[in-house]
Amino acid sequence: MPLPRTSAVAALLAGALLAAVTGCAAQDPASGTGASASAPGGPADCSPGALPTRTAGTLSVGTDKPAYEPWFSEDRPESGKGFESAVAYAVAAKLGYPKEKVSWVVTPFGRATAPGPKDFDFDINQVSISAERRQAVDFSSGYYDVRQAVIALKSSRAASARSLADLKGVKLGAQVGTTSLEAITGSVRPSAPPAVFDSNDLAKAALRNGQVEALVVDLPTAFYITGAEVTEAVVVGQLTGGGGGGEQFGLVLDKGSRLTGCVSAAVDALRADGTLGRLEQEWLSDAVSAPVLR
């Protein structure tokens, strides 16, 4: 039987703080658990509302613009609608910051994971945890398990693909700097180099006008695009292995951030008390199973 909610949260936060103090918070990158590399001055006090945030008393959260469905709603991260907006506010609440104490910062996807100081306390933008990215930034524990998927126009030859071999000669595309792009080169390994786009909006336009025959995006985004944006397209299937499966999205923090342990403890608490599962069901329920391309 689970602990009462308040006891569970307190235990998780206390555990994260103890691990940071003893220097044991670093985890295997493959596990999806955030490492807590302490900045000068040691790890943060995880007491509600006591974090050494960029602006005292305010939690700054970064994400890209436009902020896409189903992760956000109507390009308004501050609304609390959409899976990632809801997760961000749930994490903030665990840390002691109510909605009015959360400030959103526009942060392009590539800038969030690039080396150097950040203008956010954490970033949420479908960023997959990877060993390579850990060299430049910290990650929280994973808040969502995801696979990549292929979408194509119904009239395209790619729409009838049933295996990775069927995609070898297909012109594929994906957003720059994403694991979707890595999945193309690591899992599909097409005969022609993939097209690379600065945003999913540009990628969708290229699909419509025939510049590419298929796109690779994460599975929930694939279902949203084909259901609401490019309705003449279909989800061909999902990828697994070689860069296409076993991913987790994590919150991005500055390298060595004093907040990492506390933020990871908050994510762990939300997973333990069922909040992440409930929010996934509420906002991503349309992302049902799709055929696996092998």
C-alpha positions in Angstrom: 0.0 0.0 0.0 1.5 3.4 -1.0 2.5 6.0 1.7 0.1 8.9 2.1 0.9 11.5 -0.5 2.6 14.0 1.8 4.7 11.3 3.4 5.8 9.9 0.0 6.8 13.3 -1.2 8.7 14.1 1.9 10.5 10.8 1.7 11.4 11.3 -1.9 12.7 14.8 -1.4 14.6 13.8 1.6 16.2 10.9 -0.3 17.2 13.1 -3.1 18.8 15.6 -0.7 20.7 12.8 1.1 21.9 11.3 -2.1 23.2 14.7 -3.3 25.0 15.3 0.0 26.7 11.9 0.0 27.6 12.3 -3.7 25.6 9.3 -4.8 23.0 10.9 -6.9 24.7 10.3 -10.3 23.0 7.4 -12.2 23.6 5.4 -15.3 22.5 7.5 -18.3 20.6 4.6 -19.7 18.4 4.5 -16.5 16.7 7.8 -17.3 17.4 9.1 -13.7 18.7 12.6 -13.4 22.2 13.1 -12.1 22.7 15.7 -9.4 26.0 17.3 -10.0 26.4 19.9 -7.3 27.3 23.5 -8.1 29.5 25.4 -5.7 27.7 25.8 -2.5 26.3 22.3 -2.5 22.9 20.9 -3.4 19.8 22.9 -2.9 17.5 22.8 0.1 14.4 21.0 -1.2 12.0 22.7 1.2 8.9 23.9 -0.6 9.5 27.3 -2.2 13.1 27.4 -0.9 15.1 26.7 -4.1 17.9 29.0 -5.3 16.0 29.8 -8.5 17.2 32.4 -11.1 14.6 34.8 -9.7 13.9 34.6 -6.0 10.4 33.2 -5.3 9.8 32.4 -9.0 10.3 29.1 -11.0 11.4 29.8 -14.6 10.4 27.1 -17.1 11.7 27.1 -20.6 10.1 25.7 -23.8 10.2 26.3 -27.5 7.9 28.5 -29.6 5.7 27.4 -31.2 4.7 25.0 -28.4 3.1 22.1 -30.2 0.1 20.0 -29.4 -0.5 17.6 -27.7 2.3 18.7 -25.3 0.8 22.2 -25.0 -2.5 23.8 -26.1 -2.9 26.7 -28.6 0.8 27.6 -28.3 0.2 28.8 -24.7 2.5 27.0 -22.2 1.1 29.1 -19.4 -2.4 27.7 -19.8 -1.7 24.5 -17.9 -3.3 22.6 -20.8 -1.5 19.9 -22.7 0.7 17.2 -21.2 4.0 19.0 -20.8 2.3 22.2 -19.5 0.4 20.2 -17.0 3.6 18.3 -16.0 5.5 21.5 -15.5 2.9 22.9 -13.2 2.7 19.6 -11.3 6.5 19.6 -10.7 6.4 23.3 -9.7 3.6 22.5 -7.2 5.7 19.7 -5.7 8.6 22.1 -5.3 6.4 24.7 -3.6 5.7 27.1 -6.5 2.0 27.7 -7.3 0.9 28.5 -10.8 1.2 32.3 -10.3 4.9 31.8 -9.3 5.8 30.0 -12.5 7.3 32.1 -15.3 7.7 30.8 -18.9 10.8 31.5 -21.0 11.0 31.0 -24.8 13.9 28.6 -25.4 14.6 27.1 -28.8 15.1 23.3 -28.7 18.8 23.4 -29.7 19.6 26.1 -27.2 18.1 24.2 -24.3 20.6 21.3 -24.7 23.6 23.3 -25.8 26.5 23.9 -23.4 26.5 27.1 -21.4 24.4 28.9 -18.8 20.6 28.8 -19.1 17.9 31.4 -18.7 15.5 28.9 -17.1 15.5 26.8 -14.0 14.3 23.8 -16.0 13.2 23.3 -19.6 10.4 21.0 -20.8 10.3 20.3 -24.5 10.2 16.6 -25.4 13.9 16.3 -24.8 15.1 12.7 -24.7 17.7 11.8 -22.1 21.0 10.7 -23.7 24.6 10.3 -22.6 25.7 12.7 -25.2 23.4 15.5 -24.0 24.4 14.8 -20.4 27.8 16.1 -21.3 26.3 19.6 -21.6 23.2 19.6 -19.3 21.6 17.9 -16.4 18.4 15.9 -16.7 15.7 15.1 -14.2 14.3 11.6 -13.9 12.3 10.7 -16.9 8.7 11.9 -17.0 7.5 10.1 -20.1 8.5 7.0 -22.0 8.3 7.4 -25.7 9.1 5.9 -29.1 9.6 7.5 -32.5 7.1 7.0 -35.3 7.0 7.4 -39.1 4.2 9.4 -40.8 3.5 9.7 -44.5 0.9 11.0 -46.9 -1.7 8.3 -47.6 -0.9 8.6 -51.3 2.8 8.0 -50.8 4.6 4.7 -51.3 5.9 5.2 -47.8 2.4 4.7 -46.4 2.5 1.0 -47.3 5.8 0.3 -45.6 5.7 -2.6 -43.2 9.4 -2.9 -42.4 12.5 -0.9 -42.1 13.6 -2.3 -45.4 10.6 -0.8 -47.0 11.8 2.7 -45.9 15.4 2.4 -47.2 14.7 4.2 -50.4 12.2 6.7 -48.9 13.2 10.4 -48.5 12.8 11.0 -44.8 12.9 14.1 -42.7 12.9 15.3 -39.1 13.6 18.3 -36.9 17.2 19.2 -36.3 18.8 18.2 -33.0 16.1 15.6 -32.2 16.2 11.9 -31.4 13.7 11.6 -34.3 16.6 12.5 -36.6 18.9 10.1 -34.7 16.2 7.4 -35.2 16.4 7.9 -39.0 20.2 7.4 -39.1 20.4 4.9 -36.3 17.3 2.7 -37.0 16.1 3.2 -40.5 19.5 4.0 -42.2 18.0 5.1 -45.5 20.0 5.2 -48.7 19.7 9.0 -49.0 20.6 11.5 -46.2 17.5 12.7 -44.3 16.1 16.2 -44.8 16.6 18.3 -41.7 14.3 21.1 -40.6 14.5 23.9 -38.0 11.0 23.1 -36.7 8.2 20.6 -37.1 6.1 23.3 -38.8 8.7 23.4 -41.6 8.8 19.6 -41.7 5.1 19.3 -42.0 5.1 21.8 -44.9 7.8 19.8 -46.6 5.7 16.6 -46.3 2.6 18.3 -47.8 4.5 19.7 -50.8 6.5 16.5 -51.5 10.0 17.6 -50.4 10.0 14.5 -48.2 8.0 11.3 -48.4 7.8 10.7 -44.7 8.6 12.3 -41.4 9.8 10.9 -38.1 8.4 12.4 -34.9 7.6 11.0 -31.5 4.5 8.8 -31.3 2.0 11.2 -29.6 3.0 14.0 -32.0 2.5 11.6 -34.9 -1.1 10.8 -33.9 -1.8 14.5 -33.4 -0.3 15.6 -36.7 -2.3 12.9 -38.7 -5.5 13.5 -36.7 -5.6 17.3 -36.6 -3.0 19.0 -38.8 -2.1 16.9 -41.8 -5.2 14.7 -42.1 -4.2 13.4 -45.5 -1.3 11.6 -43.7 -1.2 8.4 -41.7 0.9 6.9 -38.9 2.9 4.2 -40.8 4.4 2.6 -37.7 6.8 3.0 -34.7 10.5 2.5 -34.5 12.4 0.4 -31.9 16.1 -0.1 -31.3 19.1 1.6 -33.0 18.0 5.1 -31.8 14.3 4.5 -32.1 13.1 3.0 -28.8 13.5 3.0 -25.1 13.6 6.7 -24.8 12.5 8.9 -21.9 11.8 12.6 -21.9 13.5 14.5 -19.0 13.5 18.0 -17.7 16.6 19.9 -18.7 18.7 21.8 -16.2 21.9 23.7 -16.3 25.0 21.5 -16.0 25.8 21.0 -12.4 22.5 22.7 -11.3 21.9 22.7 -7.6 18.2 22.1 -8.4 18.6 18.8 -10.2 18.2 16.5 -7.2 15.1 18.3 -6.0 13.5 18.4 -9.5 14.2 14.7 -10.0 12.6 14.0 -6.6 9.5 15.9 -7.6 9.2 13.9 -10.9 9.7 10.7 -9.0 6.9 11.7 -6.5 4.6 12.4 -9.4 5.2 9.1 -10.9 4.8 7.3 -7.6 1.5 8.9 -6.7 0.0 8.3 -10.2 0.0 11.9 -11.3 2.1 11.3 -14.4 0.0 8.4 -15.5 -3.2 10.4 -15.0 -1.9 13.3 -17.0 -0.7 11.0 -19.8 -4.2 9.5 -20.0 -5.8 12.9 -20.0 -3.6 14.5 -22.7 -2.0 11.7 -24.7 -4.7 9.0 -24.7 -5.0 9.3 -28.5 -1.4 8.0 -28.8 -2.4 4.4 -28.9 -0.4 1.5 -30.3 1.0 1.5 -33.8 2.7 -1.3 -35.8 6.4 -1.8 -35.0 8.6 -1.5 -38.0 11.5 -4.0 -37.8 
